[in-house]
Amino acid sequence: MSEHAAQLQRYNNELVNCVEKLRNASKALEKDIIKDKKALTEVQERINQLKKEEECLKEDIAKKKSKLAECNKALDDSETVYKTMLDTSHRLLHVLTNVHSKT
């Protein structure tokens, strides 16, 4: 019977040991979860900040593209007007040259 009691005592000790290991593992996992949740919050905050920066950059790019389009249109218009002025000046010179040569 004492052998049976000793066996039960060993099982009990092993059971207590296993339960204690599980409790320790549970506490360690809880600490890891808290740490990971904190890290996740920090990452989400960084993502939100980066999204704000991305939106600002997109707005800046859109504004600059609009200004670029305005500048390019002004340049095109200026070139067209300049070419027209050159053609007109050339025609005027031609007319004046013809008039002068006839006199």
N, CA, C and O of each residue as an XYZ file, in Angstrom:
412
protein
N       0.808     -1.187      0.000
C       0.000      0.000      0.000
C       0.860      1.263      0.000
O       0.525      2.265     -0.631
N       1.982      1.186      0.729
C       2.840      2.356      0.763
C       3.442      2.614     -0.610
O       3.737      3.754     -0.968
N       3.619      1.547     -1.367
C       4.107      1.713     -2.731
C       3.051      2.428     -3.575
O       3.374      3.272     -4.411
N       1.825      2.085     -3.349
C       0.713      2.719     -4.054
C       0.612      4.208     -3.665
O       0.373      5.062     -4.519
N       0.792      4.497     -2.406
C       0.750      5.877     -1.915
C       1.920      6.671     -2.492
O       1.765      7.844     -2.833
N       3.066      6.052     -2.601
C       4.244      6.728     -3.156
C       4.017      7.041     -4.633
O       4.385      8.108     -5.124
N       3.405      6.089     -5.322
C       3.103      6.298     -6.740
C       2.137      7.477     -6.896
O       2.330      8.337     -7.756
N       1.106      7.509     -6.064
C       0.138      8.617     -6.103
C       0.820      9.938     -5.790
O       0.508     10.961     -6.400
N       1.740      9.920     -4.852
C       2.456     11.136     -4.490
C       3.300     11.630     -5.659
O       3.349     12.832     -5.919
N       3.975     10.704     -6.378
C       4.753     11.092     -7.558
C       3.847     11.697     -8.633
O       4.173     12.724     -9.229
N       2.708     11.047     -8.871
C       1.757     11.583     -9.856
C       1.274     12.970     -9.458
O       1.163     13.875    -10.285
N       0.991     13.110     -8.168
C       0.531     14.398     -7.660
C       1.615     15.454     -7.855
O       1.329     16.571     -8.287
N       2.865     15.097     -7.536
C       3.971     16.034     -7.711
C       4.136     16.410     -9.185
O       4.337     17.579     -9.514
N       4.051     15.414    -10.065
C       4.159     15.685    -11.499
C       3.019     16.582    -11.974
O       3.228     17.508    -12.758
N       1.816     16.295    -11.489
C       0.646     17.095    -11.853
C       0.822     18.541    -11.385
O       0.547     19.469    -12.147
N       1.265     18.744    -10.169
C       1.503     20.087     -9.635
C       2.581     20.783    -10.465
O       2.465     21.965    -10.788
N       3.629     20.036    -10.803
C       4.716     20.587    -11.611
C       4.203     21.014    -12.992
O       4.534     22.097    -13.475
N       3.401     20.164    -13.615
C       2.837     20.499    -14.935
C       1.918     21.713    -14.861
O       1.970     22.592    -15.720
N       1.094     21.756    -13.850
C       0.181     22.897    -13.676
C       1.000     24.170    -13.474
O       0.668     25.210    -14.043
N       2.050     24.105    -12.686
C       2.901     25.273    -12.449
C       3.580     25.728    -13.748
O       3.675     26.928    -14.006
N       4.048     24.782    -14.563
C       4.649     25.125    -15.848
C       3.624     25.790    -16.764
O       3.938     26.762    -17.450
N       2.410     25.268    -16.773
C       1.351     25.856    -17.596
C       1.027     27.279    -17.135
O       0.823     28.177    -17.952
N       0.983     27.468    -15.804
C       0.727     28.820    -15.284
C       1.841     29.782    -15.709
O       1.571     30.906    -16.131
N       3.076     29.336    -15.597
C       4.201     30.175    -16.003
C       4.144     30.484    -17.503
O       4.392     31.613    -17.925
N       3.814     29.462    -18.298
C       3.703     29.670    -19.745
C       2.564     30.641    -20.040
O       2.683     31.494    -20.920
N       1.463     30.512    -19.308
C       0.314     31.406    -19.493
C       0.693     32.849    -19.164
O       0.342     33.769    -19.902
N       1.406     33.045    -18.060
C       1.843     34.395    -17.680
C       2.803     34.968    -18.724
O       2.716     36.144    -19.078
N       3.708     34.138    -19.206
C       4.661     34.595    -20.225
C       3.918     34.983    -21.503
O       4.243     35.994    -22.126
N       2.929     34.192    -21.893
C       2.142     34.509    -23.084
C       1.346     35.799    -22.894
O       1.246     36.610    -23.815
N       0.784     35.988    -21.707
C       0.054     37.235    -21.436
C       0.975     38.444    -21.569
O       0.589     39.464    -22.139
N       2.201     38.325    -21.037
C       3.172     39.419    -21.156
C       3.528     39.655    -22.630
O       3.622     40.798    -23.075
N       3.723     38.570    -23.377
C       4.034     38.701    -24.811
C       2.882     39.354    -25.572
O       3.099     40.188    -26.451
N       1.667     38.968    -25.225
C       0.499     39.551    -25.892
C       0.423     41.044    -25.616
O       0.163     41.830    -26.527
N       0.644     41.440    -24.379
C       0.626     42.870    -24.021
C       1.714     43.616    -24.789
O       1.481     44.702    -25.319
N       2.915     43.013    -24.842
C       4.030     43.633    -25.568
C       3.702     43.747    -27.054
O       3.954     44.784    -27.667
N       3.145     42.692    -27.630
C       2.797     42.701    -29.051
C       1.678     43.696    -29.357
O       1.694     44.350    -30.400
N       0.715     43.811    -28.456
C      -0.363     44.783    -28.663
C       0.188     46.205    -28.638
O      -0.241     47.058    -29.416
N       1.132     46.453    -27.748
C       1.759     47.775    -27.691
C       2.519     48.046    -28.982
O       2.428     49.137    -29.546
N       3.271     47.049    -29.450
C       4.014     47.207    -30.705
C       3.055     47.427    -31.870
O       3.327     48.239    -32.755
N       1.936     46.708    -31.874
C       0.939     46.864    -32.927
C       0.364     48.280    -32.912
O       0.194     48.891    -33.967
N       0.072     48.792    -31.747
C      -0.440     50.155    -31.632
C       0.569     51.152    -32.189
O       0.197     52.079    -32.908
N       1.841     50.965    -31.858
C       2.880     51.859    -32.370
C       2.972     51.784    -33.893
O       3.113     52.806    -34.565
N       2.891     50.577    -34.427
C       2.948     50.407    -35.884
C       1.741     51.076    -36.539
O       1.879     51.744    -37.564
N       0.557     50.897    -35.947
C      -0.646     51.514    -36.505
C      -0.545     53.038    -36.462
O      -0.993     53.714    -37.388
N       0.033     53.576    -35.404
C       0.223     55.026    -35.325
C       1.183     55.501    -36.405
O       0.956     56.537    -37.031
N       2.260     54.745    -36.624
C       3.208     55.104    -37.689
C       2.544     55.023    -39.060
O       2.762     55.876    -39.921
N       1.730     53.982    -39.250
C       1.009     53.830    -40.522
C       0.084     55.023    -40.740
O       0.032     55.587    -41.833
N      -0.641     55.399    -39.699
C      -1.542     56.554    -39.817
C      -0.767     57.824    -40.152
O      -1.203     58.624    -40.980
N       0.384     58.007    -39.505
C       1.213     59.177    -39.787
C       1.710     59.145    -41.231
O       1.699     60.163    -41.923
N       2.141     57.979    -41.672
C       2.616     57.848    -43.048
C       1.486     58.081    -44.051
O       1.705     58.652    -45.120
N       0.273     57.635    -43.701
C      -0.872     57.876    -44.586
C      -1.159     59.373    -44.689
O      -1.485     59.876    -45.765
N      -1.035     60.081    -43.566
C      -1.228     61.538    -43.596
C      -0.161     62.197    -44.469
O      -0.461     63.076    -45.277
N       1.081     61.761    -44.295
C       2.172     62.303    -45.113
C       1.947     61.981    -46.594
O       2.193     62.816    -47.464
N       1.475     60.761    -46.865
C       1.190     60.369    -48.245
C       0.117     61.276    -48.845
O       0.243     61.732    -49.981
N      -0.928     61.530    -48.080
C      -2.018     62.384    -48.574
C      -1.519     63.801    -48.846
O      -1.874     64.406    -49.857
N      -0.692     64.328    -47.937
C      -0.124     65.670    -48.150
C       0.740     65.697    -49.411
O       0.666     66.638    -50.202
N       1.553     64.664    -49.591
C       2.401     64.607    -50.779
C       1.566     64.508    -52.052
O       1.884     65.146    -53.056
N       0.508     63.717    -52.014
C      -0.368     63.600    -53.184
C      -1.008     64.944    -53.516
O      -1.108     65.323    -54.682
N      -1.440     65.661    -52.476
C      -2.033     66.989    -52.696
C      -1.000     67.948    -53.275
O      -1.293     68.694    -54.209
N       0.214     67.926    -52.719
C       1.286     68.790    -53.235
C       1.593     68.476    -54.692
O       1.760     69.380    -55.511
N       1.665     67.195    -55.004
C       1.943     66.789    -56.386
C       0.832     67.266    -57.306
O       1.103     67.771    -58.396
N      -0.413     67.112    -56.880
C      -1.545     67.549    -57.710
C      -1.492     69.060    -57.952
O      -1.725     69.522    -59.069
N      -1.185     69.822    -56.905
C      -1.088     71.277    -57.051
C       0.054     71.650    -58.001
O      -0.092     72.519    -58.860
N       1.178     70.982    -57.828
C       2.334     71.286    -58.670
C       2.091     70.876    -60.120
O       2.544     71.554    -61.042
N       1.379     69.770    -60.324
C       1.039     69.370    -61.690
C       0.126     70.401    -62.343
O       0.256     70.708    -63.528
N      -0.795     70.924    -61.551
C      -1.698     71.953    -62.074
C      -0.911     73.205    -62.454
O      -1.129     73.782    -63.519
N       0.002     73.620    -61.580
C       0.839     74.782    -61.884
C       1.726     74.520    -63.097
O       1.932     75.405    -63.927
N       2.249     73.296    -63.194
C       3.078     72.933    -64.340
C       2.265     73.020    -65.629
O       2.749     73.527    -66.641
N       1.041     72.527    -65.588
C       0.178     72.590    -66.771
C      -0.074     74.041    -67.158
O      -0.071     74.379    -68.341
N      -0.292     74.903    -66.160
C      -0.491     76.339    -66.437
C       0.765     76.944    -67.072
O       0.677     77.700    -68.039
N       1.931     76.603    -66.518
C       3.195     77.122    -67.067
C       3.399     76.632    -68.497
O       3.773     77.408    -69.376
N       3.157     75.360    -68.723
C       3.327     74.805    -70.065
C       2.366     75.448    -71.055
O       2.735     75.708    -72.200
N       1.130     75.706    -70.618
C       0.163     76.367    -71.495
C       0.625     77.792    -71.792
O       0.545     78.243    -72.934
N       1.101     78.494    -70.785
C       1.599     79.854    -70.994
C       2.786     79.845    -71.963
O       2.892     80.708    -72.835
N       3.677     78.862    -71.801
C       4.812     78.750    -72.721
C       4.343     78.469    -74.148
O       4.814     79.095    -75.098
N       3.419     77.531    -74.289
C       2.890     77.211    -75.624
C       2.221     78.422    -76.248
O       2.430     78.722    -77.423
N       1.403     79.129    -75.442
C       0.733     80.328    -75.955
C       1.746     81.387    -76.356
O       1.602     82.035    -77.393
N       2.772     81.559    -75.531
C       3.814     82.550    -75.834
C       4.552     82.186    -77.114
O       4.828     83.055    -77.941
N       4.873     80.908    -77.281
C       5.561     80.477    -78.495
C       4.676     80.698    -79.726
O       5.153     81.132    -80.775
N       3.404     80.400    -79.586
C       2.482     80.604    -80.710
C       2.402     82.076    -81.081
O       2.465     82.429    -82.259
N       2.264     82.928    -80.081
C       2.189     84.365    -80.333
C       3.504     84.860    -80.934
O       3.497     85.668    -81.863
N       4.626     84.378    -80.410
C       5.928     84.796    -80.929
C       6.088     84.386    -82.392
O       6.562     85.172    -83.213
N       5.692     83.157    -82.714
C       5.774     82.700    -84.098
C       4.871     83.549    -84.992
O       5.244     83.893    -86.113
N       3.690     83.882    -84.491
C       2.789     84.742    -85.259
C       3.427     86.104    -85.486
O       3.354     86.659    -86.583
N       4.055     86.639    -84.442
C       4.734     87.937    -84.580
C       5.868     87.847    -85.597
O       6.047     88.756    -86.409
N       6.630     86.764    -85.558
C       7.718     86.585    -86.520
C       7.177     86.514    -87.948
O       7.703     87.154    -88.858
N       6.117     85.723    -88.126
C       5.514     85.611    -89.465
C       4.997     86.966    -89.936
O       5.183     87.342    -91.093
N       4.351     87.689    -89.039
C       3.819     89.006    -89.395
C       4.957     89.963    -89.719
O       4.883     90.715    -90.691
N       6.002     89.937    -88.914
C       7.164     90.802    -89.177
C       7.809     90.443    -90.511
O       8.217     91.323    -91.269
N       7.897     89.165    -90.787
C       8.474     88.721    -92.047
C       7.615     89.210    -93.230
O       8.148     89.701    -94.225
N       6.295     89.073    -93.113
C       5.405     89.551    -94.180
C       5.511     91.061    -94.351
O       5.537     91.572    -95.471
N       5.571     91.769    -93.221
C       5.687     93.229    -93.274
C       6.990     93.623    -93.965
O       7.012     94.519    -94.808
N       8.067     92.946    -93.598
C       9.356     93.221    -94.227
C       9.274     92.937    -95.726
O       9.780     93.703    -96.545
N       8.641     91.843    -96.062
C       8.491     91.482    -97.472
C       7.689     92.551    -98.219
O       8.065     92.956    -99.319
N       6.598     93.002    -97.629
C       5.765     94.042    -98.262
C       6.572     95.326    -98.416
O       6.555     95.957    -99.473
N       7.275     95.703    -97.360
C       8.060     96.927    -97.413
C       9.190     96.833    -98.415
O       9.511     97.805    -99.098
N       9.786     95.671    -98.497
C      10.857     95.458    -99.482
C      10.307     95.564   -100.894
O      10.933     96.170   -101.764
N       9.148     94.983   -101.124
C       8.503     95.066   -102.442
C       8.146     96.523   -102.790
O       8.348     96.981   -103.915
N       7.619     97.220   -101.805
C       7.244     98.622   -102.040
C       8.484     99.444   -102.345
O       8.476    100.278   -103.250
N       9.532     99.213   -101.602
C      10.763     99.983   -101.779
C      11.403     99.660   -103.140
O      11.905    100.551   -103.825
N      11.378     98.393   -103.514
C      11.992     98.028   -104.785
C      11.195     98.565   -105.981
O      11.759     98.745   -107.061
N       9.918     98.817   -105.806
C       9.088     99.342   -106.894
C       9.255    100.848   -107.044
O       8.932    101.417   -108.087
N       9.739    101.461   -106.039
C       9.884    102.928   -106.140
C      11.199    103.343   -106.652
O      11.460    104.538   -106.788
